[in-house]
Amino acid sequence: MKRFVVIVLDGFGMGAMADAKVARPGDEVASTLGSILKDYPDSSFPTLEKLGLMNAFGKESSKMKFSPTANAGRSELMHWGADTFMGHQEIMGTLPKRPVVQPFQEKVDAIKAHLEENGHKVEVRETEGLRYLLVDDYVTVADNIDADFGMAYNCTAPLDYISFEKELEIGHLVREIATVNRVIPFGGTGNTIEDVLAAEETREGKFIGIHAVKSKSYVQGYHCLHLGYGVDKTVQAPTILTNAGIPVTLMGKVADIVANDGGKSVSCVPTDEVLDMTIQEIRDMDQGFICTNVQETDLAGHSQDSNWYQKLLHTADEKISQMLPLLDEDDILLVMADHGNDPDIGHNKHTRENVPLLVYRKGVSGVDLGLRKSLSDVGATVCDFFGVEAPQNGESFLPLLKK
């Protein structure tokens, strides 16, 4: 058996990147783990501690100490800002390009016209002089206000009233006009259009959108697909591995945002569920690559709720502990993040932070992975591990993990 498992704790930053003061003023004080430990100093995550969490953090807490046997380091973000979509494209080996940043207000008329030209009913809704669209009575099209402003547009719908396939058709039409990083059609069941519209919020006098958590889209029946701008799936690890006959499984939010045409992709939000599915996949898979995104940690950051965040980390810690006995000498487990999301920084956006790289491999201990320059080093390491061609970007750290 030869398996490489990556667990992405979404939004789990280890402290501000060196360029944060210039790239994202205000983020220079960000520390997601630091805020959690400040609010809950007695927190203990024994599995993550064993894997080198405090080594990556760079300091100890009252309950958690450095691990001399851990293989640990940190990584900077090469993509601009701090973005889940681009973070995962970078993890898979994409060389990030700086996206177009544009408020929905600058595209609302062109998108409205394009939707109407393609036979859709479009209503313009306005609050505080800011406009967004309600399409076919059930799909809102507006700014994404839960990520970097101007980087993405959301299409939000109650899926009891319109199918996700119909919503996705609208999303693709928006994508044809929009030049921002992402267009994100998503929704759930059990809520109504009134719930969605009640979650409308404005930001900075320039952005208007639907607050994702408040829309109740995540409660049940969640569907989502991220439509990217300028991302080439053929140079990413999943496509390269699949073309070489190596199985690939993506679970959680990564299944919504990374192309995996020849592999297995399973969307799932609840932390215990997505990690239980990962445990089962490890048991079932003889050889292959598994990448799982734990999305609820990011949602806790967006909700500015450090109590929820630390509870989720306890759940993740326990589930990861169950994975370790399933791995043999030929396997690698990597726990990491894609950006920060400091719950105490005073806003609900991602934060530009270094992220942990915690590696478990039987027979290998005490390896310092240092500070990597790109999340793509993970994709490069995965491809190196399976002996296939390298992705577009990244430097493999597999040589450091040799026995």
C-alpha positions, -999 to 999 in steps of 0.1 A, spaced: 0 0 0 11 35 -8 -11 64 2 -7 101 6 -33 118 28 -37 156 31 -60 171 57 -66 208 52 -79 225 83 -94 254 65 -84 288 78 -60 275 105 -32 301 105 0 302 125 6 339 125 9 367 100 31 365 69 60 388 67 43 408 39 9 411 56 14 447 67 19 458 30 -3 432 13 -32 433 37 -29 461 63 -43 450 96 -34 414 90 1 419 105 -15 412 139 -33 381 128 -28 348 145 -56 323 143 -41 297 167 -29 326 189 -64 339 193 -78 305 202 -51 299 228 -57 334 242 -94 328 246 -90 292 257 -55 289 272 -62 254 285 -69 240 251 -51 207 243 -50 190 210 -27 160 217 -26 145 182 -18 178 166 7 186 194 24 152 187 26 161 150 43 193 157 16 220 160 36 241 185 68 236 164 49 252 135 35 279 158 69 287 171 60 289 208 45 267 235 13 271 255 6 261 291 -8 228 279 10 221 246 47 219 240 72 214 212 74 179 199 111 167 194 99 138 172 76 158 149 82 165 112 69 200 110 73 234 93 52 262 79 43 276 45 37 310 31 9 317 6 21 325 -29 -14 335 -41 -25 371 -35 -46 377 -5 -58 348 16 -83 327 -4 -97 292 -1 -102 287 -38 -68 299 -49 -52 283 -18 -64 249 -29 -54 255 -66 -19 264 -52 -18 233 -30 -25 212 -61 5 228 -79 -9 258 -97 14 289 -101 -9 316 -87 -17 347 -108 -30 379 -93 -68 380 -99 -89 409 -111 -105 426 -81 -139 441 -90 -170 450 -70 -202 435 -83 -215 470 -88 -191 474 -118 -205 443 -135 -241 442 -125 -255 458 -157 -235 436 -180 -243 404 -161 -280 414 -159 -281 419 -197 -263 386 -204 -287 366 -182 -318 383 -199 -303 376 -233 -303 339 -223 -339 339 -213 -337 344 -176 -360 367 -155 -339 392 -136 -349 415 -108 -326 442 -95 -326 446 -57 -311 477 -41 -300 486 -6 -280 517 4 -275 525 -33 -259 491 -39 -275 467 -64 -276 429 -68 -297 405 -88 -325 380 -81 -327 356 -110 -357 334 -118 -372 343 -84 -348 321 -64 -311 328 -72 -293 358 -59 -262 371 -77 -240 394 -56 -206 400 -40 -191 373 -19 -188 391 15 -173 362 33 -139 364 16 -117 391 3 -140 417 -12 -141 420 -49 -125 385 -54 -157 365 -60 -194 367 -68 -219 343 -51 -250 327 -66 -272 317 -36 -304 297 -38 -328 276 -17 -326 242 -34 -361 231 -24 -374 256 -49 -349 255 -78 -325 227 -87 -288 230 -83 -284 222 -120 -306 253 -129 -286 274 -104 -254 262 -120 -266 272 -154 -270 307 -141 -236 306 -125 -219 296 -158 -236 326 -175 -223 349 -148 -188 333 -152 -189 342 -189 -190 379 -180 -172 381 -147 -135 385 -145 -131 380 -107 -113 350 -93 -144 329 -87 -181 326 -93 -197 304 -66 -231 288 -71 -243 272 -39 -273 265 -18 -290 241 5 -324 226 14 -347 234 43 -344 271 38 -364 296 17 -357 326 -5 -369 348 24 -341 332 45 -316 340 18 -328 376 13 -328 382 51 -291 374 51 -283 404 28 -255 426 42 -233 455 29 -196 461 34 -175 493 32 -202 511 12 -191 492 -20 -201 456 -16 -234 439 -11 -240 401 -7 -257 373 11 -240 362 44 -235 325 37 -240 311 72 -270 334 79 -287 322 47 -290 287 63 -275 272 31 -252 249 51 -278 234 74 -288 205 50 -287 194 14 -257 216 7 -244 218 -29 -216 241 -42 -193 244 -72 -165 270 -75 -161 283 -111 -125 295 -113 -108 321 -136 -76 311 -153 -69 278 -136 -54 250 -157 -64 216 -142 -40 197 -165 -10 209 -145 -24 200 -111 -17 170 -90 -52 153 -93 -52 153 -131 -16 143 -133 -21 114 -109 -53 102 -125 -37 103 -159 -10 80 -145 -36 56 -132 -33 66 -95 -66 69 -77 -76 104 -63 -102 111 -37 -112 147 -27 -135 152 2 -152 183 17 -149 217 2 -119 207 -19 -143 185 -39 -162 217 -48 -133 237 -60 -106 214 -75 -110 196 -108 -109 158 -104 -125 146 -136 -112 110 -133 -113 106 -96 -138 105 -67 -151 138 -52 -175 139 -22 -189 172 -9 -194 174 28 -194 201 55 -198 187 90 -164 180 105 -171 146 121 -187 134 89 -160 144 65 -133 130 87 -152 97 93 -155 94 55 -117 100 52 -110 73 78 -131 49 58 -114 59 25 -80 52 41 -93 17 51 -107 11 16 -78 25 -5 -48 4 -13 -30 31 -32 -37 67 -40 -40 103 -30 -67 116 -5 -72 153 2 -99 164 27 -109 199 35 -123 206 70 -145 236 62 -162 243 95 -130 257 110 -132 284 83 -169 290 90 -160 295 127 -135 321 118 -160 338 95 -185 338 124 -158 353 147 -165 324 171 -133 311 188 -154 288 210 -168 270 180 -134 270 164 -117 253 194 -144 227 196 -140 218 160 -102 215 165 -109 190 193 -131 170 169 -104 171 142 -77 161 166 -96 130 178 -104 119 142 -68 124 130 -57 103 159 -78 75 145 -61 78 111 -26 72 124 -29 35 132 -42 29 97 -10 41 81 20 19 74 56 27 65 49 35 29 22 61 37 23 98 44 -2 120 63 0 158 61 -20 182 81 -20 218 69 -42 248 61 -49 271 32 -48 305 49 -57 320 82 -91 331 96 -84 348 130 -117 348 149 -107 377 171 -92 402 146 -124 422 143 -137 414 109 -150 382 92 -125 379 64 -96 355 59 -62 365 72 -29 364 55 -10 340 77 16 313 74 1 278 77 13 246 94 28 217 77 26 187 100 38 154 85 34 119 99 55 90 83 64 59 103 101 57 108 108 94 101 111 119 130 126 152 139 125 167 104 124 205 102 106 214 70 114 251 75 94 279 60 82 269 25 75 297 -1 44 281 -16 16 258 -8 24 242 -41 53 224 -24 26 200 -12 14 192 -47 50 188 -59 57 164 -29 26 143 -37 36 139 -73 72 131 -63 59 105 -39 40 87 -66 68 91 -92 48 111 -117 56 143 -135 57 175 -114 29 200 -113 33 235 -127 46 249 -94 63 239 -62 94 222 -48 91 187 -33 101 182 3 100 144 -1 138 141 1 136 155 37 113 126 46 135 97 34 141 70 60 
